[in-house]
């Protein structure tokens, strides 16, 4: 459950000061963007703010996204990974070799650029990837998306495995990456051509499983730099060389072989598993 304290509790977290729930850790120049931020206090996803699916992107061979896996309950966003009975799958999906899993995604309707982004989240208790990222799929500019000469950009604020099934897969890592895909571009299919970037990603080892409790994940995006935080402590930064395009805010969970996780090893008995987001907030810098 989210903290309700709006008082003057002050604590130092990795070099910056936090003071009350709605005060930005980056200082008074940053103002809360209420049009994008969400406390997830309702009984369903706010469809004025979010898609509960990814338009024009159904998923991957390992899973398909389903809006049925998106819920808001007890003050949190819940994103589920589930196994499904193959007999209940669409005939064409079975014939195409889609695995019998479904996952969840939400995508902000509004695009944003720059600011401080933060959420309090808990990973799912399964060998499933959880992610919070900023993304422009060029879905509102298809003429650019499917021909050379443009770019689809992605900033991964966090990616992690909720829980490894085998201790040999440890340690846990919180990962950040940036991508700049050259067009033509189709999610998960045609995306191998990228702009070569310096210092494109980083990771921090943690001594806790992301599914074991809630942690605060932050990202500062300015015209000049990009900085990532876990529980108030900086763990990666890079110069902002290319990322100046407004992007959608995304949360999801995915079944994938990634960072020592294995789809073949995934135990269906660990599903359903929930990636839970207590709140998401974005503050914009009024001077930028």
C-alpha positions as CSV (number, residue, x, y, z in Angstrom):
1,X,0.0,0.0,0.0
2,X,1.2,3.5,-0.7
3,X,2.4,5.9,1.9
4,X,-0.2,8.5,2.7
5,X,2.2,10.9,4.6
6,X,2.0,14.3,3.1
7,X,3.8,15.9,6.0
8,X,7.3,17.2,6.5
9,X,9.2,13.9,7.0
10,X,12.7,14.6,5.7
11,X,15.2,11.9,4.9
12,X,18.4,11.8,2.9
13,X,18.5,9.3,0.0
14,X,21.8,8.9,-1.8
15,X,22.6,12.6,-1.9
16,X,19.3,14.3,-2.4
17,X,16.5,15.2,0.0
18,X,13.0,13.9,-0.1
19,X,10.3,15.8,1.7
20,X,6.8,14.6,1.6
21,X,5.1,12.4,-1.0
22,X,4.6,15.0,-3.8
23,X,7.7,17.0,-3.5
24,X,10.2,16.2,-6.3
25,X,13.6,14.9,-5.1
26,X,15.2,17.1,-7.8
27,X,14.1,20.4,-6.1
28,X,11.6,23.1,-6.3
29,X,12.1,23.8,-10.0
30,X,10.3,20.5,-10.7
31,X,6.5,20.5,-10.6
32,X,4.2,17.5,-10.6
33,X,2.6,16.6,-14.0
34,X,-0.8,15.6,-12.9
35,X,-1.9,14.8,-16.5
36,X,0.6,11.9,-16.6
37,X,1.2,10.9,-13.0
38,X,-1.1,8.2,-11.5
39,X,-1.6,7.1,-7.9
40,X,-3.7,4.1,-9.1
41,X,-6.3,4.7,-6.4
42,X,-9.3,3.8,-8.5
43,X,-10.9,0.4,-9.3
44,X,-9.7,0.3,-12.9
45,X,-7.1,1.7,-15.2
46,X,-7.7,5.4,-16.1
47,X,-8.3,5.0,-19.9
48,X,-8.1,8.8,-20.3
49,X,-4.4,8.4,-19.3
50,X,-3.4,4.9,-20.4
51,X,-3.9,2.3,-23.1
52,X,-4.3,-1.1,-21.4
53,X,-2.7,-2.7,-24.4
54,X,0.0,-1.7,-26.9
55,X,-1.6,-0.5,-30.2
56,X,-0.2,-2.3,-33.2
57,X,1.9,-4.6,-31.0
58,X,0.3,-7.9,-29.8
59,X,3.5,-9.3,-28.2
60,X,6.1,-11.8,-29.1
61,X,6.3,-15.5,-29.9
62,X,6.8,-16.2,-26.2
63,X,3.5,-14.5,-25.2
64,X,0.7,-12.2,-26.3
65,X,-0.4,-9.1,-24.4
66,X,-3.9,-9.1,-23.0
67,X,-5.9,-6.2,-21.5
68,X,-7.4,-8.8,-19.2
69,X,-4.1,-9.0,-17.4
70,X,-4.2,-5.3,-16.4
71,X,-6.0,-4.4,-13.2
72,X,-6.1,-1.7,-10.5
73,X,-6.7,-3.0,-7.0
74,X,-5.9,-1.9,-3.4
75,X,-4.2,1.3,-4.6
76,X,-1.9,-0.4,-7.0
77,X,-1.5,-1.1,-10.7
78,X,-1.4,-4.9,-11.2
79,X,0.2,-6.3,-14.4
80,X,-0.1,-10.1,-14.6
81,X,1.8,-12.8,-16.5
82,X,-0.4,-15.9,-16.9
83,X,-0.3,-19.3,-18.5
84,X,-3.3,-20.3,-20.6
85,X,-4.7,-23.6,-21.7
86,X,-3.5,-24.2,-25.3
87,X,-7.0,-25.3,-26.2
88,X,-8.3,-21.9,-25.3
89,X,-5.8,-20.1,-27.6
90,X,-7.0,-18.8,-31.0
91,X,-6.4,-21.5,-33.6
92,X,-4.2,-19.1,-35.7
93,X,-2.0,-18.3,-32.6
94,X,-1.4,-22.0,-32.0
95,X,-0.6,-22.6,-35.6
96,X,1.9,-19.7,-35.6
97,X,3.7,-21.2,-32.7
98,X,2.8,-18.7,-30.0
99,X,3.6,-20.0,-26.6
100,X,0.7,-20.5,-24.1
101,X,1.3,-17.4,-22.1
102,X,-0.2,-13.9,-21.8
103,X,1.3,-10.8,-20.3
104,X,0.3,-7.2,-19.6
105,X,1.3,-3.7,-20.7
106,X,0.1,-0.1,-20.3
107,X,1.1,2.8,-22.4
108,X,0.5,6.5,-21.7
109,X,-1.7,8.3,-24.2
110,X,0.3,11.4,-23.8
111,X,3.9,11.7,-24.9
112,X,6.3,13.6,-22.6
113,X,9.9,14.8,-22.8
114,X,12.4,15.6,-20.0
115,X,11.7,15.6,-16.3
116,X,12.1,13.4,-13.3
117,X,10.2,10.1,-13.5
118,X,9.7,7.9,-10.4
119,X,7.6,4.9,-9.4
120,X,7.3,2.5,-6.4
121,X,7.1,-1.0,-7.7
122,X,7.4,-4.7,-6.8
123,X,8.4,-7.4,-9.3
124,X,6.5,-10.5,-10.0
125,X,7.4,-13.7,-8.2
126,X,8.4,-15.6,-11.3
127,X,11.2,-15.8,-13.8
128,X,9.6,-13.0,-15.8
129,X,11.0,-9.7,-17.0
130,X,9.5,-6.5,-15.5
131,X,10.0,-3.1,-17.2
132,X,9.3,0.6,-16.9
133,X,10.4,2.6,-19.9
134,X,9.9,5.5,-22.2
135,X,9.2,4.8,-25.8
136,X,8.2,6.2,-29.2
137,X,7.0,3.5,-31.6
138,X,6.2,6.0,-34.4
139,X,2.7,4.5,-34.3
140,X,1.3,8.0,-35.0
141,X,3.6,8.4,-38.0
142,X,3.4,5.1,-39.8
143,X,4.7,6.6,-43.1
144,X,8.0,7.3,-41.2
145,X,8.0,4.0,-39.3
146,X,8.1,1.7,-42.3
147,X,10.6,3.5,-44.5
148,X,14.3,4.4,-43.9
149,X,15.3,7.8,-42.5
150,X,13.7,8.0,-39.1
151,X,14.2,6.6,-35.6
152,X,12.2,4.9,-32.9
153,X,13.7,5.7,-29.5
154,X,13.5,3.8,-26.2
155,X,14.8,4.7,-22.7
156,X,14.6,1.8,-20.2
157,X,14.2,3.1,-16.7
158,X,14.3,-0.4,-15.2
159,X,14.3,-3.9,-16.4
160,X,14.7,-6.8,-14.0
161,X,13.7,-10.4,-13.4
162,X,11.2,-10.7,-10.6
163,X,12.5,-13.9,-9.1
164,X,15.0,-16.5,-10.5
165,X,13.9,-20.1,-10.1
166,X,17.5,-21.3,-9.6
167,X,20.1,-19.8,-7.2
168,X,22.7,-20.3,-9.8
169,X,21.2,-17.5,-11.8
170,X,22.0,-14.9,-9.1
171,X,22.8,-12.1,-8.5
172,X,19.8,-9.9,-9.2
173,X,20.3,-6.8,-11.3
174,X,18.4,-3.7,-12.0
175,X,19.2,-2.7,-15.6
176,X,18.9,0.5,-17.7
177,X,19.4,0.9,-21.4
178,X,18.8,3.3,-24.2
179,X,18.1,2.3,-27.8
180,X,17.7,4.2,-31.0
181,X,16.3,2.0,-33.7
182,X,16.7,2.9,-37.3
183,X,13.6,2.7,-39.5
184,X,12.0,0.7,-41.1
185,X,11.0,-0.6,-37.7
186,X,8.5,-3.2,-36.4
187,X,8.5,-4.1,-32.7
188,X,10.1,-7.4,-32.0
189,X,10.5,-8.2,-35.7
190,X,12.5,-5.6,-37.6
191,X,14.6,-3.8,-35.0
192,X,18.2,-5.0,-35.4
193,X,19.5,-1.8,-37.0
194,X,20.5,0.7,-34.4
195,X,22.3,4.0,-34.0
196,X,25.7,3.2,-32.4
197,X,25.6,4.8,-28.9
198,X,28.4,5.5,-26.4
199,X,27.7,4.2,-22.9
200,X,24.2,2.7,-23.9
201,X,23.4,0.9,-20.7
202,X,24.2,0.0,-17.1
203,X,23.2,-2.3,-14.3
204,X,23.5,-2.5,-10.5
205,X,23.6,-5.7,-8.5
206,X,21.2,-5.8,-5.6
207,X,21.1,-8.3,-2.7
208,X,17.3,-8.6,-2.8
209,X,14.9,-10.2,-5.1
210,X,12.7,-7.5,-6.8
211,X,9.6,-9.6,-6.0
212,X,10.4,-9.4,-2.2
213,X,9.1,-5.9,-1.6
214,X,8.5,-2.5,-3.0
215,X,11.4,-0.2,-4.1
216,X,11.6,3.2,-5.6
217,X,13.0,3.6,-9.1
218,X,13.9,7.0,-10.5
219,X,15.1,8.6,-13.7
220,X,16.2,12.2,-14.4
221,X,16.0,13.2,-18.1
222,X,17.3,16.6,-19.1
223,X,18.6,18.1,-22.3
224,X,22.2,17.4,-21.3
225,X,22.1,14.2,-19.1
226,X,20.3,11.1,-18.1
227,X,20.6,9.6,-14.6
228,X,19.1,6.4,-13.1
229,X,18.3,5.8,-9.4
230,X,17.3,2.9,-7.2
231,X,15.9,3.8,-3.7
232,X,17.4,7.2,-4.1
233,X,20.9,6.1,-5.0
234,X,22.3,6.9,-8.4
235,X,23.6,3.8,-10.2
236,X,24.1,4.9,-13.9
237,X,24.4,8.1,-15.9
238,X,25.2,9.1,-19.4
239,X,25.3,12.2,-21.6
240,X,22.1,12.9,-23.5
241,X,23.3,12.6,-27.0
242,X,20.2,11.9,-29.0
243,X,17.1,11.6,-26.7
244,X,15.1,14.8,-27.2
245,X,11.9,13.4,-28.7
246,X,8.6,13.1,-26.7
247,X,8.0,9.5,-25.6
248,X,5.2,7.4,-24.2
249,X,5.4,6.1,-20.6
250,X,5.3,2.3,-20.5
251,X,5.0,-0.5,-17.8
252,X,4.8,-4.2,-18.6
253,X,5.9,-7.7,-17.8
254,X,7.3,-10.1,-20.4
255,X,8.2,-13.8,-20.6
256,X,11.6,-13.8,-22.2
257,X,15.0,-15.5,-22.1
258,X,17.0,-12.5,-20.8
259,X,19.7,-11.8,-18.2
260,X,20.0,-15.5,-17.2
261,X,16.3,-16.0,-17.3
262,X,15.0,-18.9,-19.5
263,X,11.6,-19.4,-21.1
264,X,12.3,-23.1,-21.2
265,X,13.0,-23.2,-17.5
266,X,9.9,-21.2,-16.6
267,X,7.7,-23.2,-14.2
268,X,4.0,-22.7,-15.2
269,X,3.1,-23.3,-11.5
270,X,4.7,-19.9,-10.7
271,X,2.0,-18.2,-12.7
272,X,0.0,-16.1,-12.5
273,X,2.5,-13.6,-11.2
274,X,2.0,-9.9,-10.7
275,X,4.2,-6.9,-11.4
276,X,2.8,-4.3,-9.0
277,X,3.2,-0.5,-9.3
278,X,2.1,1.5,-6.2
279,X,2.3,4.8,-7.9
280,X,4.0,6.6,-10.9
281,X,4.9,10.3,-10.9
282,X,6.5,12.6,-13.3
283,X,7.8,16.1,-12.5
284,X,8.6,18.6,-15.2
285,X,11.3,21.2,-14.8
286,X,9.6,24.6,-15.2
287,X,12.9,26.2,-16.3
288,X,13.6,23.7,-19.1
